[in-house]
Each structure stands twice: as structure tokens, then as C-alpha cells.
Amino acid sequence: MAAKPVKYVGKTDAGHKVTFQLKGNKKIVHFVTGLRTQCLPIQGGGSPMLGVDPWPDTWVLLNRKAEFELMRTPAFYWNDVTNHYSISNKKHRNGTITGKLRNVYEFLVPKYPIGTFVIYSCLGEGTFRAKPAR
């Protein structure tokens, strides 16, 4: 009979809540949080944007690094864009799990006159720390 997953709760370095479950001491599932993200116009002509992008409900093997791509609508744009995600984690002797998160994407914003636009490049990076929920 399989053991029930252990629920973990913690925070990112920016103070956003992190929740996930550890299944069988091998796999992190239902990893959800918010990631501090900054978008900059790479050709000028726009203003920088700073905020929180939601992290998708994902899974990753324990003590590993995973990289993946998803077409998602980010917090700063109205259409789907290709998001490049990276997550790594490590379980410590006291049961705490720490890790690093990263998300990179780009998008175009049309301007006046017609045919001109601003290219935004966005980067979200952070670390997290979580302990088993009591």
C-alpha cells in the first residue's frame, strides 16, 4: 500500500507562498507559487514592468533540475507566449526542501503608428524554502 504524499508549505525569497506535495520521497507534485518577474523594453520606447507571474502546477523529481517550455498567458500580456521554465531542488537532512526557480519569455506590444511595436523581454528568478506542513 502506497504512503500518502507529504504536504509542504513555504515561501519564496520574495515572500510568496509555496505549496507542493512530496510523493514517495522521490517526486514533487502540484508545485504552485508566484514568481517575481521584471519585463524590460529591449529597444526602448516602453516603460519597465514589475510584478508577480503565477508558476504553473508542475512536478519534478527530488534533488534534480528540470527545464521545460509551456505556451501560457503571462501576467503582463494578453496572449499566449512561450515560457521557458527551470526548477531545481534539494532535500536537506532536517526535511526542508530548497530550490531555485526561473522563467524567461518575450512579447511584442503594438504602438502607434501602425506597424511599430515594442519588444519586451521578461525574467523571473527566485529561490524557495519549504517544510512539511504540520
N, C-alpha and C positions, 0 to 999 in steps of 0.2 A: 504494500500500500504506500503510495507516494505521500510525502510530507507536504503540509500546506506551505505556500510561499510566505516568506517573512516580509512584512511591510516595513519600508524605510521612509524616514522623513528627515529633511534637512533644508539647507539654504545655499544659494549661490553666493559668490563674493559680492554681488550687488544687492543681496538681501531678498531675492526672490525665492519662493518656496519650491522645494524639490520633493517629488514623491515617486517611488517605484517599489517593485517587489523583487525579492531575490528568490529564484526557484532552484531548489536543489543545490545550493552553493556553487552553481555553475553559470546561471543566466539571469541577467537583469531584464525585467519586463515592465511594460507600462511606465516607462520613464517619461515624466512630464515636468516642465518648468518654463520659465520665461528667461530670455537671454538679452542682456543689454546690447543694443545694436546702434551703430552710427553709420549714417549714409552721407557721403560727400559727393558734390558735383565734380567730376574729374576733368571737365573742360571749363569750369567757371560758369557764371551766369545763373546759378541757383544758390539757394541757401542750404546749409547743412541741416540734417535731421538727426535727432537722438531720441531713442525710446526703447520699448521692450517688444521683441518678437517672440511669439509663442513657440516653444520647442515641440515638435510632433511626438505623438505617442510612439515610442520606439523600443526596441530591445537590443541588447548587446551581451556578448559573453563576458563573464567576470575576468578581470585582470587582462583585458585586451583593449585594442584600439580598433574602432570601426569607422569607415568612411563610406558615405552613401549620398546619392542625389535624389531629390524629390521636386516635382513640379507643385509649388504651393503659392498661395496668395500671401505675401508678407504683410506686416502691419503698416508699411509705408507706401503700398502700391495697390492698385485695384484689379490687376490681372495676375494670373499665374506666371511665375518666373522659375527658372532652375535654381534651386538652393543646393549648395554643396556643404554637407554636414560632416562633422568629425566629432567623435566622442571617445574618450579613453577613461579608464577607471582602474582603481586598485583597492583591494580589501586589506585592511590592516589587522593586526593581531587582536585589537580590542573590539573588532566587529564593525568599526567605522569604514565607510566606503567613500573615497575621494576621487575626483576626476577633473578632466578638462573638457570644455565644450567649445565648438567653433562653427560658425555659419557664414558663408560668403555668397552674395548674389549681386546682380546688376539689373537696372531697368532704365528705360527711356521715358522722359516726360515731354510731351509736345509743347511748343511755345508759339507765340505769335511773332513774326509772320509764319504762315503755313509753310511747312517743310523744314522748320528748325526745331531743335529739341535739346534737352539737357540729359546727359548720361550720368546716372548716379551709381556709385559703387558702395556697397554696404558690407560691413564687417561686424560680426558679433562674436565676442570671445568672453570666456569666463571660466571659473572653477566652481566646484561644488563639494560639499561635505554632508554626509547623511549618516544617521544612526538608526538602529532598529527602533520602531515605534513601540512604546510601552502600553 
